[in-house]
C-alpha cells in the first residue's frame, strides 16, 4: 500500500479544484483511495509525463481531469503536485 503525502501547496490547489468542480468530489476521493491501495490499477491510467514535467507521473480522475504526482516507487510514496483539467495540469 502506497503512502500519499499532501503538501500545503497541493492542499490549496485541491480545495480550489473541489470548490470549482463539486460534482466530481466522489470520483476524486475514489481516485485517491485507489491510488493508495494500488497505484498501478488500470482505471487510474498511471503514466510518466514528458518534456518539462518528465520527473512526474499522472493519473486520471476521469476523462477530463488529472492529478500530476511525484511517484516515488522505492519508498511507496506518492506526493500529489497538481490537479485540474488536462490543459491546466500540463500547461507550460
Steps between C-alpha positions, in 0.01 A plus 500: 500500500637840399514801727372834371673808638298819452698823476352837598512619140312191378234534772444860392465394133271209591268721708472746210439213255229338717326836549499553123393140419283370789333252266808277492587491871403131520711409195792696642477326838476160328809580290705590808388185683583279202836676463584400857382141461638428152669783308530272197126431472405530129215745565750759631685498167830574678763621256829688503491851360734642237678827436535747785280276721707186433575454870126459571225247432130552445184315599149562372204593718277468194526573128530876564700538822848389609726500802871541434708321759855451611498122511787356703473124458798408719336635814140434394447873534272716287505879517216672312628809319209644302137431415281626218400451140746354253597849379529644851725221630719479190528875430835658418 
